[in-house]
């Protein structure tokens, strides 16, 4: 009789402890979910970097431009969706943009845009791609140079063996196919910049260097 009573007490205590543990675990899970949801909205967890800069955002859709359509020297037309709080530098921001589906420039996968801190003005746009050999790289350099000349109303490429370089108004354009230093693979490069924005960046860097001395 005593043994049965003792066994019952042990069983009852065990069940009670189990329910208490499960209840405590439920509270922890609930708190954790609340923290994650609130921190995704704010973009930070425990004051650190964003959990996911794209969390909670719908697909961007058509909010990107083809490479030759980026308004260099003017304000970038789409707002930032980043939660980052440490990107406020004299150099502004740099981000990558996908090449639109169906673009004639689909030999690039994406391109880079640099914008100013004040006014989100486009300082430069650049696209690069590596190749296994120089034949295709040079061929697509010629295609790109022809498209850029037609787009911007520039003189065409005179000699397919040389780089395509043009300066007009506030703009400087370079299209080339070269072997980067130390690389066994050629690289196609497109670079268009605003000369005035470049001067502003260099002046800001100079002033910053003087202040730090």
C-alpha positions in Angstrom: 0.0 0.0 0.0 2.7 2.5 0.9 4.7 1.5 -2.2 1.7 2.3 -4.4 1.2 5.6 -2.7 4.9 6.5 -3.1 4.8 5.5 -6.8 1.7 7.6 -7.3 3.4 10.6 -5.7 6.5 10.2 -7.9 4.4 9.9 -11.1 2.3 13.0 -10.1 5.4 15.1 -9.5 6.9 14.0 -12.8 3.8 15.0 -14.7 3.7 18.3 -12.9 7.3 19.1 -13.6 6.8 18.1 -17.3 3.8 20.5 -17.7 5.7 23.3 -16.0 8.6 22.8 -18.4 6.3 22.8 -21.4 4.6 26.0 -20.2 8.0 27.7 -19.8 9.1 26.5 -23.2 6.0 28.0 -24.7 6.7 31.4 -23.1 10.2 31.4 -24.5 9.0 30.5 -28.0 6.4 33.2 -27.9 8.9 35.8 -26.7 11.4 34.8 -29.4 8.8 35.1 -32.1 7.8 38.5 -30.9 11.5 39.6 -30.9 12.1 38.3 -34.4 8.9 39.9 -35.8 9.6 43.3 -34.1 13.3 43.3 -35.1 12.6 42.4 -38.7 10.3 45.5 -38.9 13.0 47.7 -37.4 15.8 45.9 -39.5 17.9 45.1 -36.4 18.4 42.4 -33.8 20.0 43.4 -30.5 21.3 46.6 -32.1 23.3 44.6 -34.7 23.0 44.5 -38.5 19.7 43.8 -40.3 18.3 40.2 -40.1 17.4 40.5 -43.8 17.3 43.7 -45.8 14.6 42.2 -48.1 12.5 40.6 -45.3 8.9 41.8 -45.5 9.3 43.5 -48.9 7.4 42.4 -52.0 9.4 41.6 -55.2 10.8 44.8 -56.7 9.1 44.2 -60.1 10.2 46.7 -62.7 12.1 49.0 -60.5 15.4 48.8 -62.2 16.9 50.2 -65.3 19.0 48.7 -68.1 22.7 49.5 -68.1 22.6 52.2 -70.7 19.5 53.9 -69.2 21.0 54.8 -65.8 20.9 58.6 -65.5 24.5 59.3 -64.7 24.9 62.7 -63.1 21.2 62.8 -62.1 19.2 61.5 -59.1 18.7 57.7 -59.1 15.0 57.3 -59.7 14.3 54.6 -57.0 14.5 54.9 -53.3 16.7 52.7 -51.0 15.1 49.8 -49.3 18.0 49.1 -47.1 17.8 49.1 -43.3 21.6 49.8 -43.0 22.4 52.6 -40.6 26.1 52.8 -41.2 26.3 53.6 -44.9 26.4 57.4 -44.4 29.9 58.2 -45.7 31.4 60.9 -47.9 31.6 58.3 -50.7 27.9 57.7 -50.6 26.5 54.2 -51.5 27.4 51.5 -54.0 24.9 48.8 -55.0 24.3 46.2 -57.7 21.4 46.1 -60.1 20.2 43.1 -62.2 20.2 43.3 -65.9 16.5 43.2 -67.0 15.2 40.1 -68.5 15.3 40.2 -72.3 17.9 43.0 -72.4 20.3 43.0 -75.4 23.0 43.5 -72.8 22.4 40.0 -71.3 26.0 39.1 -71.6 26.3 41.0 -68.3 24.6 39.5 -65.3 24.3 42.8 -63.3 26.0 46.2 -62.9 27.2 48.5 -60.1 25.8 52.0 -59.4 27.6 54.5 -57.2 25.4 57.4 -55.8 26.2 60.4 -53.8 25.3 60.8 -50.1 23.5 64.1 -50.8 20.8 64.0 -53.4 21.4 60.4 -54.4 23.1 61.6 -57.6 24.6 58.8 -59.8 28.4 59.2 -59.8 29.1 56.3 -62.0 27.8 53.0 -63.4 30.0 50.0 -64.1 29.6 46.5 -65.5 32.2 43.7 -65.7 32.4 40.2 -66.8 35.2 37.7 -67.1 35.7 35.3 -70.1 37.5 32.1 -70.7 39.3 33.6 -73.7 39.6 37.0 -75.4 37.7 36.1 -78.6 34.2 36.4 -77.2 35.3 39.2 -74.9 36.4 41.4 -77.8 33.4 40.5 -79.9 31.0 41.6 -77.1 33.1 44.7 -76.5 32.4 45.7 -80.1 28.7 45.0 -79.7 28.5 47.1 -76.5 30.5 50.0 -78.1 28.1 50.1 -81.0 25.1 50.1 -78.7 26.6 52.9 -76.5 27.5 55.0 -79.5 24.0 54.8 -80.9 22.4 55.4 -77.4 24.5 58.5 -76.6 24.9 59.9 -80.1 28.7 59.3 -80.1 31.3 58.6 -82.8 31.5 54.9 -83.5 34.5 52.6 -82.7 37.1 53.2 -85.4 39.2 50.1 -84.8 37.7 47.0 -83.2 41.2 46.1 -81.8 41.4 49.2 -79.5 39.4 50.4 -76.5 36.3 52.6 -76.9 36.8 55.9 -75.0 34.7 59.0 -75.3 34.3 62.2 -73.3 31.4 64.6 -73.9 29.7 67.2 -71.7 29.9 66.0 -68.1 30.5 62.4 -69.1 33.4 60.0 -69.5 32.9 56.5 -71.0 35.3 53.6 -71.3 34.5 50.2 -72.8 37.4 47.8 -73.0 38.5 44.1 -72.9 41.7 43.6 -71.0 43.5 41.1 -68.8 43.4 42.4 -65.2 46.7 42.4 -63.4 47.6 38.9 -62.3 44.6 37.3 -64.1 44.8 34.6 -66.8 41.3 35.6 -68.0 40.1 38.7 -70.0 37.5 41.0 -68.6 34.9 43.1 -70.4 34.5 46.5 -68.7 31.9 49.2 -69.1 32.4 52.4 -67.1 30.5 55.7 -67.4 30.9 58.4 -64.9 29.9 62.0 -64.2 33.1 64.1 -64.3 31.6 66.8 -62.0 30.6 64.1 -59.4 34.0 62.6 -59.5 35.6 66.0 -58.8 33.2 66.5 -55.8 34.2 63.0 -54.5 37.9 63.8 -54.8 37.5 67.2 -53.1 35.6 65.5 -50.2 38.3 62.9 -49.8 41.0 65.7 -49.8 39.2 67.7 -47.1 38.6 64.6 -45.0 42.3 63.7 -45.2 43.3 67.2 -44.2 41.0 67.1 -41.2 42.4 63.8 -40.0 46.0 65.1 -40.0 
